[in-house]
Amino acid sequence: MDYWMMLFTDLTWREFQAAGGVTVGFRERSRTRTSGIRCGDVLLCYMVGAKRWVGMLEVAGEQFTDTTAIFSEEVFPVRFSVKPLVMLDAEHGVPMEDLCGKLSFFEKEEKFRRWPVYVRASPSRYKSKDGDAIATAMRAAEENPVSRPVEPRRLKRRSL
């Protein structure tokens, strides 16, 4: 099992959930990267703008192409069936800053300016150690929610 980071905006996260939370999509230009994703892998969902980890999805099927409307911003035709493991709203998501010192790419506060490179392209394969740390933090956030409001302007971020 591998961990993969997947980007969402507040809008695409809400649209994914409204569509049943069982199908995710990537841009056509991501097809080469998505070819490495396998059944049983886990997608770690990162919400841009809010800078929060908001979900874990287990890949439940092979890659397929579909242009059925799910998302309003784009089609995202490269798709996978998924099984939700953890789904949080932005307010209860795990802030990236909470993972300082727990991730190989965000070990110290002075590296704070470098970690955004690791949440820039979707999908991106993560090291097991990093995926485990993010997964543990999201499970804890689900079990013991902490309200951390997100500035509304940050939630208006569009797809990258």
C-alpha positions as CSV (number, residue, x, y, z in Angstrom):
1,M,0.0,0.0,0.0
2,D,1.3,3.4,-1.0
3,Y,0.2,6.9,0.2
4,W,-0.6,9.5,-2.4
5,M,-1.4,13.2,-1.8
6,M,-4.4,14.6,-3.6
7,L,-5.3,18.2,-3.8
8,F,-8.8,19.6,-3.3
9,T,-10.2,23.1,-3.0
10,D,-13.1,23.8,-0.6
11,L,-15.4,23.7,-3.6
12,T,-14.1,20.4,-5.1
13,W,-14.1,18.8,-1.6
14,R,-17.8,19.7,-1.1
15,E,-18.7,18.6,-4.6
16,F,-16.9,15.3,-4.1
17,Q,-18.9,14.7,-0.9
18,A,-22.2,15.8,-2.6
19,A,-21.6,13.3,-5.4
20,G,-21.5,10.5,-2.8
21,G,-17.8,10.6,-1.9
22,V,-17.0,7.5,-4.0
23,T,-15.3,8.9,-7.2
24,V,-12.2,11.1,-7.4
25,G,-10.8,12.7,-10.5
26,F,-7.5,14.1,-11.8
27,R,-6.6,16.2,-14.8
28,E,-5.8,14.4,-18.1
29,R,-2.2,15.7,-17.9
30,S,-1.8,13.7,-14.6
31,R,-2.5,10.4,-16.3
32,T,1.2,9.3,-16.2
33,R,1.4,10.0,-12.4
34,T,-1.9,8.3,-11.8
35,S,-0.8,5.2,-13.5
36,G,1.1,4.2,-10.4
37,I,-1.9,4.3,-8.1
38,R,-3.2,0.8,-7.2
39,C,-6.3,-0.7,-5.6
40,G,-5.7,-0.5,-1.8
41,D,-3.5,2.7,-1.9
42,V,-4.6,5.6,0.2
43,L,-5.2,9.1,-1.0
44,L,-4.4,11.8,1.5
45,C,-6.6,14.8,0.8
46,Y,-5.1,18.2,1.2
47,M,-7.2,21.3,0.9
48,V,-5.4,24.2,-0.7
49,G,-6.1,27.6,0.6
50,A,-7.1,26.3,4.0
51,K,-3.7,24.4,4.3
52,R,-5.5,21.5,6.0
53,W,-5.5,17.7,5.6
54,V,-9.2,16.8,5.3
55,G,-9.5,13.2,4.2
56,M,-8.2,9.7,3.6
57,L,-9.6,7.7,0.8
58,E,-8.8,4.1,0.0
59,V,-8.6,3.4,-3.7
60,A,-11.2,0.7,-4.5
61,G,-10.8,0.1,-8.2
62,E,-8.6,0.6,-11.2
63,Q,-8.2,3.9,-13.0
64,F,-10.9,4.7,-15.6
65,T,-11.9,7.6,-17.8
66,D,-15.2,9.4,-17.3
67,T,-16.4,12.9,-18.2
68,T,-19.7,12.8,-16.2
69,A,-20.0,16.0,-14.3
70,I,-19.0,15.9,-10.6
71,F,-16.9,19.0,-10.3
72,S,-17.9,22.5,-11.6
73,E,-14.4,23.9,-12.0
74,E,-13.2,21.2,-14.4
75,V,-14.0,17.7,-15.7
76,F,-11.1,15.8,-14.0
77,P,-11.6,12.8,-16.4
78,V,-9.0,10.4,-14.9
79,R,-10.9,8.8,-12.2
80,F,-10.8,6.2,-9.4
81,S,-13.5,4.6,-7.3
82,V,-12.7,5.2,-3.6
83,K,-13.8,4.2,-0.1
84,P,-13.8,7.1,2.4
85,L,-11.7,6.3,5.5
86,V,-11.7,9.8,7.1
87,M,-13.6,12.8,5.9
88,L,-13.3,16.2,7.7
89,D,-14.5,19.6,6.9
90,A,-11.9,22.4,6.7
91,E,-12.7,23.7,10.2
92,H,-11.8,20.3,11.7
93,G,-9.0,19.4,9.3
94,V,-5.4,19.0,10.4
95,P,-3.3,22.2,9.8
96,M,0.0,21.5,8.1
97,E,1.7,23.5,10.8
98,D,0.6,20.8,13.3
99,L,2.8,18.3,11.5
100,C,6.1,20.3,11.8
101,G,8.7,17.9,13.1
102,K,6.7,14.8,12.1
103,L,7.2,14.8,8.3
104,S,10.5,14.3,6.4
105,F,9.8,17.4,4.3
106,F,8.8,19.6,7.3
107,E,11.2,18.6,10.1
108,K,12.0,22.1,11.4
109,E,10.3,25.5,11.6
110,E,13.0,27.0,9.4
111,K,11.9,24.6,6.6
112,F,8.4,26.1,6.8
113,R,8.8,27.9,3.5
114,R,9.8,24.7,1.7
115,W,7.0,22.3,2.5
116,P,4.5,23.9,0.0
117,V,6.5,22.2,-2.8
118,Y,5.2,18.9,-1.4
119,V,1.5,19.9,-1.8
120,R,1.8,21.4,-5.3
121,A,1.2,18.6,-7.7
122,S,-1.6,16.0,-7.5
123,P,-1.1,13.1,-7.2
124,S,2.2,12.8,-5.5
125,R,3.5,9.6,-3.8
126,Y,4.5,10.1,-0.2
127,K,7.0,8.2,1.9
128,S,5.3,5.6,4.2
129,K,6.6,7.5,7.3
130,D,5.0,10.7,6.1
131,G,1.8,9.0,5.1
132,D,1.5,7.3,8.4
133,A,2.1,10.6,10.3
134,I,-0.6,12.4,8.3
135,A,-3.0,9.4,8.6
136,T,-2.5,9.2,12.4
137,A,-3.2,13.0,12.7
138,M,-6.4,12.8,10.6
139,R,-7.7,9.8,12.6
140,A,-7.0,11.7,15.8
141,A,-8.8,14.8,14.4
142,E,-11.8,12.6,13.5
143,E,-12.0,11.1,17.0
144,N,-11.4,14.3,18.9
145,P,-12.5,17.2,16.6
146,V,-11.0,20.6,17.3
147,S,-12.7,23.6,15.8
148,R,-10.2,25.9,14.0
149,P,-12.1,28.3,11.8
150,V,-10.7,29.0,8.3
151,E,-10.8,32.6,6.9
152,P,-13.5,32.6,4.3
153,R,-11.2,34.1,1.7
154,R,-8.9,31.1,2.0
155,L,-11.8,28.8,1.1
156,K,-12.4,30.6,-2.2
157,R,-9.2,29.2,-3.7
158,R,-9.7,27.7,-7.1
159,S,-8.0,24.6,-8.6
160,L,-4.3,24.8,-9.3
